[in-house]
Amino acid sequence: MPELTPEHIAALERLRNAGFSLAAFPMCANHVGVKRGNCAALLAPAVSGALELYGEPCYLVNGSLSVRVRRDGREWFVWKKAQIEATAGRIAEVARFRKELESALAIQG
């Protein structure tokens, strides 16, 4: 876990108040994980005291961060050997999560 300033801690508290929870993703220990429902994202502490989105938010597969891939003409959320179909509903859920997270991050400043 990166060193967090009091400003970063305050930003995490605002995210928690907006319904997000902290999540530990051991393979991404240099970033702060947040999740809500079936979705998660990684955040990077910025020098300014803000938290910035690192990479793309994703759908959780077996509680782990996934990547979205296309196989045989269909889309999937994949983590190691586990996969779950990237249905329109799941894709929309990730999009809503991203929009709400970005909105919550924007109010930090």
ABEGO torsion letter per residue (X at the ends): XBBBBAAAAAAAAAAAAAGBBBBBBAAAAABBBBBBEABBBBBBBBAAGBBBBBEBBBBBBGGBBBBBBBBGGBBBBBBEABBBBBBAAAAAAAAAAAAAAAAAAAAAX
